[in-house]
Amino acid sequence: MILEGIGYLKGFFIISDKPEEISEKLMTELGRGVTLLKGKGMYSKENKDVLLCVVPRAQFTRVKDMVKEFDPYAFVMVSEMYEVLGEGFTYEKKQ
């Protein structure tokens, strides 16, 4: 904790049958970007949509609530993010 600090950002991996609804809510209500990744369940052999979204720790509970609202059976993984570079997470302006 001394070397890496307290994780300020949380990364969500969300596997759901309702990716459009969940991603729209995250983008409009939280102003966060969402990336859709394609996956495949190795047990079921079914194609799955995986949403990736990084949020500040303060939005952690809201994301969980939003996902549950649309899909209470979604598979959600949360990871500490120690460094995120890119639009929405840096102070540099695009040129």
C-alpha positions as CSV (number, residue, x, y, z in Angstrom):
1,M,0.0,0.0,0.0
2,I,2.9,2.4,0.7
3,L,4.5,1.6,-2.6
4,E,1.4,1.6,-4.8
5,G,-1.0,3.8,-2.8
6,I,-4.7,3.3,-2.4
7,G,-6.4,2.2,-5.6
8,Y,-8.2,5.3,-6.9
9,L,-9.7,3.7,-10.0
10,K,-11.8,0.5,-10.4
11,G,-11.9,-1.5,-13.6
12,F,-15.2,-3.4,-14.3
13,F,-15.4,-6.4,-16.6
14,I,-19.1,-7.1,-17.0
15,I,-20.5,-10.2,-18.8
16,S,-24.2,-9.7,-19.6
17,D,-26.9,-10.5,-22.0
18,K,-27.8,-6.8,-21.9
19,P,-24.6,-5.0,-22.9
20,E,-26.4,-2.2,-24.9
21,E,-28.6,-1.1,-22.0
22,I,-25.8,-1.3,-19.4
23,S,-23.3,0.6,-21.5
24,E,-25.8,3.3,-22.4
25,K,-26.6,3.9,-18.8
26,L,-22.9,4.0,-17.8
27,M,-22.1,6.5,-20.6
28,T,-25.1,8.8,-20.1
29,E,-25.4,8.9,-16.3
30,L,-21.7,8.6,-15.3
31,G,-20.1,10.1,-18.4
32,R,-17.7,7.1,-18.6
33,G,-16.5,5.4,-21.7
34,V,-17.3,1.7,-22.2
35,T,-15.5,-0.8,-24.4
36,L,-17.2,-3.9,-25.8
37,L,-14.9,-7.0,-26.0
38,K,-15.9,-10.2,-27.6
39,G,-15.5,-13.4,-25.5
40,K,-16.5,-17.0,-25.5
41,G,-17.5,-19.1,-22.6
42,M,-15.2,-22.1,-22.6
43,Y,-17.6,-24.3,-20.7
44,S,-20.8,-23.3,-22.5
45,K,-19.0,-22.6,-25.9
46,E,-21.3,-19.6,-26.2
47,N,-20.2,-16.2,-27.5
48,K,-20.4,-13.5,-24.8
49,D,-20.2,-9.7,-24.8
50,V,-17.8,-8.3,-22.2
51,L,-18.0,-4.7,-21.2
52,L,-14.9,-2.9,-19.9
53,C,-15.3,0.3,-17.9
54,V,-12.9,2.2,-15.6
55,V,-14.4,4.5,-13.0
56,P,-13.2,6.5,-10.0
57,R,-13.6,4.7,-6.7
58,A,-16.5,7.2,-5.9
59,Q,-18.6,5.7,-8.7
60,F,-18.0,2.1,-7.7
61,T,-21.3,1.5,-6.0
62,R,-23.3,3.3,-8.7
63,V,-21.9,1.0,-11.4
64,K,-22.8,-2.1,-9.4
65,D,-26.3,-0.8,-8.9
66,M,-26.7,0.1,-12.6
67,V,-25.6,-3.3,-13.7
68,K,-27.9,-5.0,-11.3
69,E,-30.8,-2.9,-12.5
70,F,-30.6,-4.3,-16.0
71,D,-29.2,-7.7,-15.4
72,P,-29.2,-9.1,-11.8
73,Y,-27.5,-12.3,-13.2
74,A,-24.6,-10.4,-14.8
75,F,-21.1,-11.7,-14.1
76,V,-19.1,-8.8,-12.8
77,M,-15.4,-8.7,-12.0
78,V,-13.8,-5.6,-10.4
79,S,-10.1,-4.9,-10.4
80,E,-7.9,-2.2,-8.8
81,M,-6.4,0.1,-11.5
82,Y,-3.2,1.8,-10.5
83,E,-2.6,3.7,-13.7
84,V,-4.9,4.5,-16.6
85,L,-3.8,6.7,-19.5
86,G,-6.1,8.1,-22.1
87,E,-9.1,10.3,-22.7
88,G,-10.9,11.0,-19.5
89,F,-8.0,10.0,-17.3
90,T,-5.2,12.5,-18.2
91,Y,-4.9,16.2,-17.8
92,E,-3.3,16.7,-21.3
93,K,-5.5,18.2,-24.0
94,K,-5.7,16.7,-27.4
95,Q,-3.9,18.7,-30.1
